[in-house]
């Protein structure tokens, strides 16, 4: 699944503590469904809950949230740009282990499209698809994110 691998890469890249403690990161796929395209083609979609668990994390929840939002911006943009999905599409739970350490679980509702093509020998070959690049459509190509806090725009927040 492309999006699970991409999530791991983004979080490992953006959270220095996880680079030093990769065994404290677990990514799981839960509650998945295979959804046929409803057409004669064999293409389908995976719909599932993608979970990211960081154990014994001494850092700030904000750092993890920003990394996950950066991943969503590229790989599951409806979690940011769809008004219904952005309010409930990314959930989290935290077990506070001490004053400076927590287990944090993020859950994201996710989809992976798989295009299936028939080759010249008649074999069906799956081709997993990532999201198209929406940056030009959304008007944010080659820019860092802008952030809004209390109704005030803060330009250039890095993603």
C-alpha positions, 0 to 999 in steps of 0.5 A, a space after each residue: 500500500 503506497 500511502 502507508 509507505 509514504 506516511 512512514 517516510 514522511 514521519 521518519 523524515 520530519 521527526 528527528 527522534 523517530 530517526 533515532 528510535 525507528 522501533 518506536 513507530 508502528 504503522 498498521 492498516 485496520 478495518 479495510 474493504 476492497 471496493 470494486 469499481 462497479 464496471 467491467 474493468 477489474 480495477 478496485 479501491 482499498 478503503 481502510 483506516 491507516 494507523 500510526 502509533 508512536 510509542 514512548 514519544 517525548 516530543 510535541 504532539 504538534 510535530 507529529 500533527 504537522 508531519 501527518 498533515 504534510 503527508 495528507 496534503 500530498 497523499 490523501 488531500 481530501 483529509 485537508 480540502 474536503 470540509 466533511 473529511 477534514 473534521 473527522 478524517 484524522 483522529 488521535 488518542 494519547 496515553 500519557 505515560 509520564 510528564 514527558 512521554 506518551 504513546 500517541 495513536 493517529 487514525 486516518 481514513 484512507 483510500 488506495 486506487 488500484 488500476 488493473 490492466 490486461 497484458 497481451 497474454 491476458 494476465 491481469 496486472 495491478 498498478 497501484 495509484 497515488 493521488 494526482 498532484 493537486 498542487 496546481 489545482 489548489 494554487 499551492 505549487 512550489 509554495 510552503 503552506 500558509 497557516 491561519 491562527 485565530 483568523 490571522 494569515 501567517 504566510 510561509 509556514 513550512 510543511 
